Amino acid sequence: YMLNNPETLNEFINDFHIVDLPPARFCIEITEDGDIPTEHLIPAIEILRTHGFSISMDDFGTGYSSLGRLSVLPVDSVKIDRSLLLTASGGNKAILESAITLVKRLGVSSVIEGVETMEQLNLCKSLGADSVQGYLFSKPVHAKHATKFSLYAADIVTEF
């Protein structure tokens, strides 16, 4: 909704300036469900990037993210859905490995969602993922508790 409404988008950006939060430390995730035409998404993404936000396409591999949109949207990273990790953890690594390779060939970073075990973390590393997220590191927390967590992944994992 925010990306399809210029007024809401500007309010969002201004709120960061009002509370003095550096946009460069935040990634905006786009759940690409097809309701917003690509020609509306691109200018909104470019505005956010101009203000310092990074942009990630969420849920890649679930059917919501189309390859056509991925090839034209100016995103910084692609979040590969947990379902591909679970398939790979079950022994079929080809799809996850192909998704990681595709994302890298497009020149963006890959983020594997849903990492819960050290075995999954090691699998992601062996397949060339750029980064991971999941319950292995933290369950989702309410915003008021987020200040207890570092915004720097290096404080949590020293080497991926």
Secondary structure, 3 states (H helix, E strand, C coil): CHHHCHHHHHHHHHHHHHCCCCHHHCEEEEECCCCCCHHHHHHHHHHHHHCCCEEEEEEECCCCCCHHHHHHCCCCEEEECHHHHHHHHCCCCHHHHHHHHHHHHCCCEEEECCCCCHHHHHHHHHCCCCEECCCCCCCCCCHHHHHHCCCCHHHCCCCC
